[in-house]
Amino acid sequence: MAEFNPSLHNDSKVFYSTSKNRVIIQWDNVYLDGEYTDGPDEENESFTFQAQLYSSGEIIFAYKTIPYHPKNIDDTSHHVKIGLAEAYYEVDSSHGMTITYIHQYHTIDIPFDKVVSASEVRFEAQPTCLMAKSCAACSLIKTNFDCRWCPGVQECSDGVSRYRQAWREADCNQATNSITDIDLCPNEATSSLPAKTNKFLRDDTVSGI
């Protein structure tokens, strides 16, 4: 959200909990690093909030204590952002140097007025190409994306994902290097469709796969 520094106070902690189906991270009694508030009545009070990540793809931001409106956090020194962002990285090795570029291609911003004490923001996962783990599943998955299976990287994608560099290096964007027709997939049994993608299969599923 902003530049929180747990080392500023002895009562500031960062906890995490993991299980088979979820990861929870809690920032407990954390303070902004420096004088970052510009509201007339704000003091440097502590924040407590969580990020919860589930294997289903669901993400929850839970806010226990938000002492003042996030719009009153001065973003001169550090950008104040609340939401999700998706990006891919590209590694360029040339002239004896290796440079990694991070390209952000999609964001979901949470309105600041939704971030108040005793509230939560919930994100439900939508089907994407990457959920399909086989050629057949890629051909049948229901999404809003142009999903294609690339045998060169054994991946279903529309070409824009965190694995974009591998997709490009294998020339998966070329029609001759990707598959969209299930009839062109290698022999695959119905069991090759991952259980988690079955509910997203198109209604025109071909029998006898």
C-alpha positions in Angstrom: 0.0 0.0 0.0 2.8 2.4 1.0 6.2 2.4 2.6 5.7 0.6 5.8 8.8 -0.2 7.9 8.4 -2.9 10.6 11.8 -2.0 12.1 10.5 1.4 13.3 8.7 0.1 16.4 9.2 -2.9 18.7 5.5 -3.8 18.5 5.5 -4.0 14.7 5.5 -7.5 13.3 5.0 -9.4 10.0 3.5 -12.8 10.4 2.8 -15.5 7.9 0.9 -18.8 7.9 0.9 -21.5 5.3 -1.3 -24.5 4.7 -2.0 -26.8 1.7 -4.6 -24.4 0.3 -3.7 -21.0 1.4 -1.0 -18.5 2.5 -1.7 -15.6 4.8 0.6 -12.7 5.5 -0.2 -10.2 8.2 1.4 -6.8 8.7 0.7 -6.1 12.4 1.0 -2.6 13.9 3.2 -1.3 11.1 4.0 2.4 10.7 4.8 4.5 7.7 8.5 5.2 7.3 8.9 8.9 7.8 6.4 11.8 7.8 4.2 10.6 4.9 0.8 11.9 6.0 -0.4 15.2 4.8 -3.8 15.4 6.5 -4.2 18.1 9.2 -5.2 15.8 12.0 -3.3 12.6 11.2 -0.6 11.2 13.4 1.7 8.4 12.5 -0.5 5.6 13.8 -0.2 1.9 13.1 -1.9 -0.2 10.4 -2.8 -3.8 10.6 -3.9 -5.7 7.5 -3.6 -9.1 5.7 -3.1 -10.5 2.3 -4.7 -14.0 1.8 -3.9 -16.1 -1.2 -5.8 -19.3 -1.9 -5.0 -22.2 -4.2 -8.4 -21.6 -6.0 -6.9 -18.3 -7.2 -9.0 -16.2 -4.8 -7.2 -13.3 -3.1 -8.5 -11.4 -0.1 -7.1 -8.2 1.4 -8.4 -7.9 4.9 -8.0 -4.5 6.8 -8.3 -4.6 10.5 -6.9 -1.2 11.4 -6.7 1.7 8.9 -6.2 4.8 11.1 -6.8 7.4 8.4 -7.8 7.6 4.8 -5.2 6.3 2.4 -5.6 9.4 0.2 -3.9 11.3 3.1 -0.7 9.3 2.7 1.8 11.5 0.9 3.1 9.8 -2.2 5.9 12.2 -3.0 8.6 9.8 -1.9 6.7 6.5 -2.4 3.8 5.7 -4.6 0.6 4.7 -2.8 -1.0 1.8 -4.7 -3.7 -0.6 -3.6 -4.7 -3.5 -5.8 -3.2 -6.2 -8.0 -0.7 -6.0 -10.9 0.4 -8.6 -13.4 3.7 -8.4 -15.1 6.3 -10.5 -17.1 10.0 -10.2 -17.1 12.4 -10.1 -20.1 16.1 -10.9 -19.8 18.4 -9.2 -22.2 22.0 -10.5 -22.3 24.3 -8.5 -24.6 27.6 -6.7 -24.5 28.7 -8.6 -21.4 25.7 -7.4 -19.4 22.5 -9.0 -18.3 19.5 -6.7 -17.8 16.1 -7.8 -16.6 13.1 -5.7 -17.7 9.8 -6.0 -15.9 6.8 -5.2 -18.1 3.5 -4.6 -16.3 0.5 -5.4 -18.5 -2.6 -5.5 -16.3 -3.7 -3.9 -13.1 -6.7 -3.9 -10.8 -6.9 -0.8 -8.6 -8.9 -0.7 -5.4 -10.6 2.7 -4.8 -9.1 4.3 -1.7 -12.5 4.8 -0.1 -13.0 1.1 0.1 -10.0 0.7 2.3 -11.3 1.2 5.9 -11.0 -0.5 9.2 -12.8 -3.8 9.6 -13.3 -4.4 5.9 -12.0 -6.8 3.2 -11.7 -6.8 -0.6 -12.1 -10.1 -2.3 -10.9 -11.1 -5.8 -12.3 -14.2 -7.5 -10.2 -15.9 -10.1 -11.4 -16.0 -13.6 -10.4 -18.7 -16.1 -7.2 -18.0 -18.0 -5.2 -19.9 -20.6 -2.5 -20.9 -18.1 -5.0 -23.0 -16.2 -5.1 -25.6 -19.0 -2.2 -28.1 -18.6 -2.7 -30.1 -21.8 -3.3 -29.5 -25.5 -6.9 -30.8 -25.2 -7.7 -28.7 -22.2 -6.3 -25.7 -23.9 -8.5 -26.3 -26.9 -11.6 -26.6 -24.8 -11.2 -24.1 -22.0 -13.7 -21.2 -21.8 -12.0 -17.9 -21.4 -12.0 -14.4 -22.8 -8.6 -15.0 -24.2 -7.3 -16.4 -27.5 -5.8 -19.5 -26.0 -3.3 -21.6 -28.0 -1.2 -24.6 -27.1 2.5 -24.4 -27.9 4.3 -27.8 -27.9 7.7 -26.0 -27.8 7.1 -24.9 -24.3 4.2 -27.2 -23.3 2.1 -24.3 -22.3 -1.4 -22.9 -23.0 -1.3 -19.1 -23.4 -2.5 -16.1 -25.5 1.1 -14.9 -25.6 0.8 -12.4 -22.8 1.7 -13.9 -19.4 4.5 -14.0 -16.9 6.2 -16.6 -19.2 6.1 -14.4 -22.3 9.8 -14.5 -23.0 9.9 -18.3 -23.3 6.7 -18.1 -25.5 8.5 -15.6 -27.8 11.8 -17.5 -28.0 9.9 -20.6 -29.1 8.0 -18.6 -31.8 4.7 -19.7 -30.3 3.0 -16.8 -31.9 3.5 -18.4 -35.3 0.4 -20.3 -36.4 2.6 -23.2 -37.4 4.0 -23.5 -33.9 0.8 -23.5 -31.9 -2.4 -25.5 -31.8 -6.0 -24.3 -31.4 -7.8 -27.3 -32.9 -8.3 -30.3 -30.6 -8.1 -32.6 -33.6 -4.5 -31.6 -34.0 -3.6 -32.4 -30.4 -1.5 -35.5 -29.7 -3.5 -38.5 -28.4 -4.8 -37.5 -25.1 -7.3 -39.2 -22.8 -10.1 -37.3 -21.1 -8.2 -37.8 -17.9 -5.6 -35.5 -19.2 -7.9 -32.6 -18.5 -7.0 -31.2 -15.1 -9.9 -31.3 -12.6 -9.6 -27.6 -11.8 -10.3 -26.7 -15.4 -13.2 -29.0 -16.1 -15.8 -26.4 -15.0 -14.4 -24.0 -17.6 -14.6 -26.4 -20.6 -16.7 -25.2 -23.5 -20.1 -26.7 -24.0 -19.2 -28.0 -27.4 -16.7 -30.5 -25.9 -15.9 -33.2 -28.5 -16.7 -36.7 -27.3 -14.2 -39.5 -27.4 -11.1 -37.4 -26.8 
